[in-house]
């Protein structure tokens, strides 16, 4: 079974926007997939829009789960599934490589 771990690695923020301070507008993320001894990683960045009508969380109070929620909402369920499917394919290829280079049969 593959375990997926999503991480927010960096946040870019405007110092001030629409009367708010330190407004995040880009999240740099990473998704790790691990299945036993096999692993794969994808990275990306996601632009985030400030909803001036929504609730604003001060930068210092942000939690990783909250920021990753923004990323996944922006990616949509399909985008998240595509990332995880890509990682699953990478692991499947590691387990059963489509091309191998065995040692020469006559030795040296």
MMTF fields as JSON, N, C-alpha, C and O atoms, coordinates in Angstrom:
{
  "mmtfVersion": "1.0.0",
  "mmtfProducer": "UNKNOWN",
  "numBonds": 431,
  "numAtoms": 432,
  "numGroups": 108,
  "numChains": 1,
  "numModels": 1,
  "chainsPerModel": [1],
  "groupsPerChain": [108],
  "chainIdList": ["A"],
  "bondAtomList": [4, 2, 8, 6, 12, 10, 16, 14, 20, 18, 24, 22, 28, 26, 32, 30, 36, 34, 40, 38, 44, 42, 48, 46, 52, 50, 56, 54, 60, 58, 64, 62, 68, 66, 72, 70, 76, 74, 80, 78, 84, 82, 88, 86, 92, 90, 96, 94, 100, 98, 104, 102, 108, 106, 112, 110, 116, 114, 120, 118, 124, 122, 128, 126, 132, 130, 136, 134, 140, 138, 144, 142, 148, 146, 152, 150, 156, 154, 160, 158, 164, 162, 168, 166, 172, 170, 176, 174, 180, 178, 184, 182, 188, 186, 192, 190, 196, 194, 200, 198, 204, 202, 208, 206, 212, 210, 216, 214, 220, 218, 224, 222, 228, 226, 232, 230, 236, 234, 240, 238, 244, 242, 248, 246, 252, 250, 256, 254, 260, 258, 264, 262, 268, 266, 272, 270, 276, 274, 280, 278, 284, 282, 288, 286, 292, 290, 296, 294, 300, 298, 304, 302, 308, 306, 312, 310, 316, 314, 320, 318, 324, 322, 328, 326, 332, 330, 336, 334, 340, 338, 344, 342, 348, 346, 352, 350, 356, 354, 360, 358, 364, 362, 368, 366, 372, 370, 376, 374, 380, 378, 384, 382, 388, 386, 392, 390, 396, 394, 400, 398, 404, 402, 408, 406, 412, 410, 416, 414, 420, 418, 424, 422, 428, 426],
  "bondOrderList": [1, 1, 1, 1, 1, 1, 1, 1, 1, 1, 1, 1, 1, 1, 1, 1, 1, 1, 1, 1, 1, 1, 1, 1, 1, 1, 1, 1, 1, 1, 1, 1, 1, 1, 1, 1, 1, 1, 1, 1, 1, 1, 1, 1, 1, 1, 1, 1, 1, 1, 1, 1, 1, 1, 1, 1, 1, 1, 1, 1, 1, 1, 1, 1, 1, 1, 1, 1, 1, 1, 1, 1, 1, 1, 1, 1, 1, 1, 1, 1, 1, 1, 1, 1, 1, 1, 1, 1, 1, 1, 1, 1, 1, 1, 1, 1, 1, 1, 1, 1, 1, 1, 1, 1, 1, 1, 1],
  "groupList": [{"groupName": "UNK", "atomNameList": ["N", "CA", "C", "O"], "elementList": ["N", "C", "C", "O"], "formalChargeList": [0, 0, 0, 0], "bondAtomList": [1, 0, 2, 1, 3, 2], "bondOrderList": [1, 1, 2], "singleLetterCode": "X", "chemCompType": "L-PEPTIDE LINKING"}],
  "groupTypeList": [0, 0, 0, 0, 0, 0, 0, 0, 0, 0, 0, 0, 0, 0, 0, 0, 0, 0, 0, 0, 0, 0, 0, 0, 0, 0, 0, 0, 0, 0, 0, 0, 0, 0, 0, 0, 0, 0, 0, 0, 0, 0, 0, 0, 0, 0, 0, 0, 0, 0, 0, 0, 0, 0, 0, 0, 0, 0, 0, 0, 0, 0, 0, 0, 0, 0, 0, 0, 0, 0, 0, 0, 0, 0, 0, 0, 0, 0, 0, 0, 0, 0, 0, 0, 0, 0, 0, 0, 0, 0, 0, 0, 0, 0, 0, 0, 0, 0, 0, 0, 0, 0, 0, 0, 0, 0, 0, 0],
  "groupIdList": [1, 2, 3, 4, 5, 6, 7, 8, 9, 10, 11, 12, 13, 14, 15, 16, 17, 18, 19, 20, 21, 22, 23, 24, 25, 26, 27, 28, 29, 30, 31, 32, 33, 34, 35, 36, 37, 38, 39, 40, 41, 42, 43, 44, 45, 46, 47, 48, 49, 50, 51, 52, 53, 54, 55, 56, 57, 58, 59, 60, 61, 62, 63, 64, 65, 66, 67, 68, 69, 70, 71, 72, 73, 74, 75, 76, 77, 78, 79, 80, 81, 82, 83, 84, 85, 86, 87, 88, 89, 90, 91, 92, 93, 94, 95, 96, 97, 98, 99, 100, 101, 102, 103, 104, 105, 106, 107, 108],
  "secStructList": [7, 7, 3, 3, 3, 3, 3, 3, 3, 3, 3, 3, 3, 3, 3, 3, 3, 6, 6, 3, 3, 3, 3, 3, 3, 3, 3, 3, 3, 3, 3, 3, 3, 3, 3, 6, 6, 3, 3, 3, 3, 3, 3, 3, 3, 3, 3, 7, 7, 7, 7, 6, 6, 1, 7, 7, 7, 7, 4, 4, 4, 7, 7, 2, 2, 2, 2, 2, 2, 2, 2, 2, 2, 2, 2, 2, 2, 2, 2, 2, 2, 2, 2, 2, 2, 2, 2, 2, 2, 2, 2, 2, 2, 2, 2, 1, 7, 1, 7, 7, 7, 7, 7, 7, 6, 6, 7, 7],
  "xCoordList": [0.841, 0.0, 0.882, 1.864, 0.529, 1.307, 0.792, -0.411, 1.715, 1.391, 1.858, 3.016, 0.942, 1.238, 1.347, 0.522, 2.378, 2.563, 2.719, 3.662, 1.796, 1.848, 2.5, 2.204, 3.393, 4.102, 4.096, 4.224, 3.949, 4.144, 5.571, 5.944, 6.376, 7.795, 8.194, 9.189, 7.407, 7.715, 6.451, 5.616, 6.315, 5.185, 5.717, 6.589, 5.195, 5.491, 4.288, 3.14, 4.562, 3.487, 3.741, 4.882, 2.638, 2.717, 2.824, 2.102, 3.706, 3.799, 2.466, 2.119, 1.714, 0.406, -0.454, 0.002, -1.709, -2.669, -4.074, -4.435, -4.845, -6.246, -6.425, -7.415, -5.467, -5.565, -5.075, -5.16, -4.564, -4.03, -2.519, -1.979, -1.83, -0.376, 0.021, -0.67, 1.164, 1.755, 0.726, 0.415, 0.208, -0.835, -0.187, 0.48, -0.387, 0.193, -0.464, -1.687, 0.392, -0.149, 0.429, -0.103, 1.503, 2.056, 2.508, 3.151, 2.149, 2.602, 3.453, 3.005, 4.661, 5.526, 5.333, 5.567, 4.904, 4.529, 5.346, 5.972, 5.311, 5.945, 5.021, 4.404, 4.929, 4.176, 5.122, 5.703, 5.27, 6.098, 5.194, 4.136, 5.625, 4.908, 5.89, 7.015, 5.46, 6.319, 5.513, 4.385, 6.126, 5.552, 6.689, 7.425, 6.823, 7.925, 9.26, 9.537, 10.1, 11.43, 11.43, 12.485, 10.283, 10.186, 9.56, 8.638, 10.098, 9.564, 9.671, 10.465, 8.86, 8.862, 8.394, 7.696, 8.789, 8.446, 8.082, 8.702, 7.088, 6.754, 6.698, 6.285, 7.116, 7.031, 6.253, 6.135, 5.728, 5.012, 4.791, 5.174, 4.173, 3.79, 2.366, 1.941, 1.653, 0.25, -0.027, 0.273, -0.602, -1.019, -2.296, -3.174, -2.387, -3.528, -4.129, -3.404, -5.445, -6.121, -6.677, -7.254, -6.497, -7.088, -8.565, -8.936, -9.392, -10.826, -11.077, -11.148, -11.214, -11.374, -12.646, -12.751, -13.611, -14.849, -14.727, -15.546, -13.703, -13.541, -12.8, -12.415, -12.611, -11.856, -10.374, -9.88, -9.675, -8.241, -7.526, -7.838, -6.57, -5.751, -4.406, -3.729, -3.997, -2.69, -1.581, -1.652, -0.568, 0.527, 1.076, 1.276, 1.314, 1.933, 1.008, 1.458, -0.265, -1.214, -1.535, -2.29, -0.962, -1.237, -0.731, 0.298, -1.464, -1.073, -0.855, -1.493, 0.05, 0.347, -0.903, -1.105, -1.74, -2.942, -3.848, -4.487, -3.896, -4.736, -4.186, -4.939, -2.889, -2.253, -2.378, -2.643, -2.19, -2.348, -3.792, -4.043, -4.725, -6.126, -6.339, -7.085, -5.69, -5.781, -5.214, -5.799, -4.053, -3.394, -4.307, -4.535, -4.823, -5.665, -6.967, -7.461, -7.533, -8.74, -8.439, -9.233, -7.285, -6.911, -6.599, -6.923, -5.973, -5.657, -6.915, -6.956, -7.921, -9.168, -8.885, -7.732, -9.942, -9.789, -9.061, -8.24, -9.353, -8.692, -7.189, -6.395, -6.793, -5.381, -4.631, -3.518, -5.238, -4.634, -4.508, -3.471, -5.568, -5.541, -4.474, -3.818, -4.291, -3.258, -1.86, -1.018, -1.606, -0.301, -0.053, 1.007, -1.027, -0.846, -0.764, -0.049, -1.473, -1.392, -0.008, 0.553, 0.531, 1.875, 2.895, 3.777, 2.771, 3.686, 3.525, 4.517, 2.298, 2.048, 2.684, 3.228, 2.616, 3.233, 4.747, 5.379, 5.333, 6.78, 7.194, 8.196, 6.434, 6.734, 6.548, 7.366, 5.488, 5.257, 6.424, 6.842, 6.945, 8.084, 9.33, 10.137, 9.497, 10.642, 10.537, 11.531, 9.323, 9.111, 9.274, 9.804, 8.812, 8.878, 9.38, 8.585, 10.697, 11.241, 10.881, 10.976, 10.465, 10.121, 11.355, 11.248, 12.527, 13.784, 14.836, 14.929, 15.628, 16.733, 18.004, 17.934, 19.142, 20.433, 21.193, 22.076, 20.849, 21.528, 23.003, 23.418, 23.761, 25.191, 25.291, 24.413, 26.371, 26.604, 26.674, 27.282, 26.069, 26.006, 27.364, 27.51, 28.332, 29.624, 30.683, 31.795, 30.354, 31.304, 32.497, 32.505, 33.503, 34.729, 35.937, 37.053],
  "yCoordList": [-1.184, 0.0, 1.242, 1.318, 2.195, 3.428, 4.454, 4.693, 5.049, 6.145, 7.455, 7.592, 8.41, 9.722, 10.751, 10.783, 11.595, 12.667, 13.978, 14.15, 14.89, 16.213, 17.184, 17.167, 18.033, 19.012, 20.372, 20.465, 21.404, 22.77, 23.14, 23.117, 23.485, 23.721, 25.187, 25.554, 26.028, 27.466, 28.22, 27.743, 29.39, 30.268, 31.61, 32.195, 32.099, 33.463, 34.317, 33.913, 35.492, 36.347, 37.799, 38.252, 38.517, 39.96, 40.561, 40.135, 41.541, 42.164, 42.783, 42.776, 43.33, 43.924, 43.806, 44.07, 43.403, 43.333, 43.449, 42.759, 44.324, 44.513, 44.73, 44.289, 45.409, 45.712, 44.6, 44.727, 43.511, 42.39, 42.349, 42.775, 41.833, 41.694, 40.257, 39.311, 40.113, 38.804, 37.855, 36.801, 38.252, 37.495, 36.478, 36.85, 35.207, 34.128, 34.123, 34.171, 34.063, 33.974, 32.805, 32.461, 32.189, 30.991, 30.023, 30.407, 28.753, 27.68, 26.721, 26.215, 26.48, 25.474, 24.197, 24.174, 23.139, 21.912, 20.721, 20.77, 19.66, 18.392, 17.274, 17.351, 16.232, 15.044, 13.854, 13.578, 13.158, 11.957, 10.735, 10.732, 9.701, 8.428, 7.35, 7.302, 6.479, 5.395, 4.107, 4.051, 3.072, 1.73, 0.765, 0.341, 0.426, -0.448, 0.215, 1.297, -0.443, 0.073, 1.033, 1.535, 1.287, 2.13, 3.478, 3.565, 4.535, 5.867, 6.742, 6.477, 7.78, 8.753, 10.092, 10.151, 11.156, 12.507, 13.38, 13.289, 14.212, 15.26, 16.583, 16.64, 17.636, 18.975, 19.867, 19.581, 20.939, 21.892, 23.186, 23.336, 24.104, 25.359, 25.668, 25.387, 26.244, 26.548, 27.986, 28.405, 28.748, 30.109, 30.052, 29.225, 30.93, 31.007, 32.402, 33.397, 32.479, 33.768, 34.134, 33.298, 35.387, 35.896, 36.163, 36.857, 35.61, 35.899, 37.007, 36.74, 38.266, 39.37, 39.252, 39.884, 38.445, 38.236, 37.066, 36.929, 36.221, 35.049, 35.38, 36.524, 34.361, 34.554, 34.63, 33.896, 35.507, 35.661, 35.164, 35.582, 34.272, 33.771, 34.483, 34.418, 35.163, 35.811, 34.799, 33.642, 35.254, 34.381, 33.533, 32.328, 34.172, 33.457, 32.386, 31.54, 32.42, 31.431, 30.322, 29.401, 30.409, 29.387, 28.014, 27.902, 26.994, 25.607, 24.912, 25.254, 23.937, 23.255, 22.604, 22.657, 21.994, 21.334, 22.331, 21.999, 23.566, 24.609, 25.012, 25.113, 25.238, 25.641, 24.528, 24.8, 23.283, 22.165, 22.031, 21.585, 22.403, 22.433, 23.427, 23.148, 24.589, 25.569, 24.983, 25.118, 24.324, 23.73, 22.692, 22.721, 21.783, 20.712, 21.25, 20.733, 22.281, 22.905, 23.511, 23.38, 24.175, 24.805, 23.754, 23.941, 22.657, 21.586, 20.845, 20.301, 20.821, 20.056, 18.575, 18.143, 17.826, 16.389, 15.698, 14.813, 16.09, 15.469, 15.744, 14.836, 16.97, 17.324, 16.553, 16.079, 16.426, 15.653, 14.188, 13.561, 13.65, 12.259, 12.069, 11.028, 13.054, 12.959, 12.917, 12.134, 13.75, 13.745, 12.372, 11.778, 11.877, 10.597, 9.439, 8.469, 9.519, 8.488, 8.481, 7.42, 9.664, 9.766, 9.124, 8.39, 9.4, 8.811, 7.294, 6.572, 6.809, 5.358, 4.704, 3.604, 5.382, 4.85, 4.805, 3.847, 5.83, 5.837, 4.649, 3.992, 4.378, 3.254, 1.928, 1.019, 1.811, 0.583, 0.323, -0.821, 1.383, 1.244, 0.809, 0.044, 1.285, 0.85, -0.638, -1.363, -1.082, -2.482, -3.421, -4.524, -2.972, -3.793, -2.904, -2.37, -2.748, -1.856, -2.347, -3.542, -1.424, -1.822, -2.153, -2.838, -1.665, -1.918, -2.237, -1.571, -3.268, -3.615, -3.768, -3.918, -3.731, -3.925, -5.022, -4.73, -6.297, -7.377, -7.463, -6.926, -8.146, -8.355, -9.13, -9.922, -8.885, -9.61, -11.109, -11.516, -11.928, -13.36, -14.064, -15.166, -13.49, -14.145, -13.701, -14.23, -12.716, -12.254, -11.574, -11.314, -11.284, -10.63, -11.409, -11.012],
  "zCoordList": [0.0, 0.0, 0.0, 0.739, -0.821, -0.937, 0.075, 0.177, 0.813, 1.735, 1.108, 0.713, 1.026, 0.451, 1.569, 2.483, 1.485, 2.454, 1.692, 0.919, 1.917, 1.302, 2.278, 3.473, 1.759, 2.581, 1.903, 0.682, 2.68, 2.197, 2.567, 3.74, 1.55, 1.796, 1.834, 2.46, 1.155, 1.157, 0.815, 0.046, 1.384, 1.105, 0.635, 1.276, -0.483, -0.903, -0.507, -0.692, 0.035, 0.534, 0.151, 0.063, -0.073, -0.233, 1.162, 2.064, 1.368, 2.691, 3.127, 4.308, 2.125, 2.427, 1.179, 0.067, 1.381, 0.27, 0.842, 1.796, 0.248, 0.634, 2.138, 2.723, 2.752, 4.177, 5.087, 6.308, 4.52, 5.314, 5.166, 4.145, 6.19, 6.163, 5.866, 6.242, 5.174, 4.87, 4.244, 4.799, 3.08, 2.387, 1.449, 0.483, 1.736, 0.933, -0.447, -0.572, -1.491, -2.848, -3.642, -4.698, -3.157, -3.793, -2.702, -1.726, -2.902, -2.007, -2.836, -3.865, -2.39, -2.999, -2.188, -0.979, -2.867, -2.178, -2.687, -3.746, -1.895, -2.258, -1.811, -0.749, -2.631, -2.244, -2.325, -3.375, -1.21, -1.144, -1.135, -0.506, -1.842, -1.846, -1.44, -1.938, -0.526, -0.045, -0.045, 0.445, -0.61, -0.605, -0.288, -1.18, 0.977, 1.396, 1.137, 1.655, 0.322, 0.006, -1.184, -1.569, -1.759, -2.948, -2.592, -1.782, -3.23, -2.957, -4.2, -5.103, -4.224, -5.31, -4.752, -3.739, -5.427, -4.982, -6.176, -7.236, -6.0, -6.964, -6.213, -5.055, -6.888, -6.311, -7.257, -8.449, -6.717, -7.541, -6.793, -5.633, -7.479, -6.82, -7.229, -8.349, -6.306, -6.538, -6.156, -5.038, -7.083, -6.764, -5.944, -6.191, -4.977, -4.066, -4.166, -4.13, -4.29, -4.348, -2.978, -2.283, -2.604, -1.365, -1.61, -2.557, -0.752, -0.804, 0.213, 1.413, -0.26, 0.686, 1.532, 2.584, 1.075, 1.83, 2.811, 3.72, 2.627, 3.481, 4.766, 5.007, 5.578, 6.82, 6.494, 5.638, 7.169, 6.972, 8.214, 9.33, 8.019, 9.118, 9.062, 8.036, 10.136, 10.14, 9.848, 10.262, 9.135, 8.7, 9.847, 9.7, 10.98, 12.11, 12.705, 13.477, 12.353, 12.869, 11.863, 12.174, 10.657, 9.648, 10.098, 10.765, 9.723, 9.995, 8.653, 7.657, 8.635, 7.381, 6.779, 5.566, 7.62, 7.105, 6.388, 5.389, 6.915, 6.318, 4.95, 3.982, 4.872, 3.623, 2.587, 1.416, 3.005, 2.073, 1.61, 0.491, 2.44, 2.03, 0.902, -0.037, 0.982, -0.102, -1.391, -2.465, -1.257, -2.428, -3.073, -4.283, -2.265, -2.807, -3.377, -4.379, -2.755, -3.309, -4.681, -5.612, -4.796, -6.066, -7.137, -8.31, -6.729, -7.678, -8.123, -9.226, -7.29, -7.445, -7.153, -7.12, -6.949, -6.669, -7.801, -7.561, -9.038, -10.176, -10.152, -10.398, -9.862, -9.813, -8.736, -8.968, -7.563, -6.475, -6.894, -6.676, -7.497, -7.963, -9.039, -9.075, -9.911, -10.949, -10.342, -10.781, -9.338, -8.656, -8.036, -8.231, -7.296, -6.605, -7.599, -7.348, -8.711, -9.749, -10.398, -10.669, -10.642, -11.203, -10.27, -10.716, -8.985, -8.004, -7.945, -7.851, -7.998, -7.99, -9.209, -9.117, -10.354, -11.568, -11.441, -11.886, -10.839, -10.625, -9.751, -10.032, -8.706, -7.815, -8.551, -8.402, -9.338, -10.109, -11.063, -11.24, -11.673, -12.584, -11.831, -12.36, -10.607, -9.798, -9.477, -9.508, -9.171, -8.808, -9.996, -9.862, -11.159, -12.37, -13.507, -14.281, -13.604, -14.634, -16.038, -16.319, -16.93, -18.288, -19.131, -20.148, -18.707, -19.409, -18.359, -17.327, -18.64, -17.744, -18.573, -19.793, -17.933, -18.584, -17.841, -17.033, -18.115, -17.415, -17.827, -18.854, -17.002, -17.315, -18.627, -18.97, -19.343, -20.598, -20.314, -19.325, -21.155, -20.881, -20.998, -20.471, -21.646, -21.824, -20.842, -20.852, -19.974, -18.954, -19.588, -20.792, -18.784, -19.285, -18.918, -19.255]
}
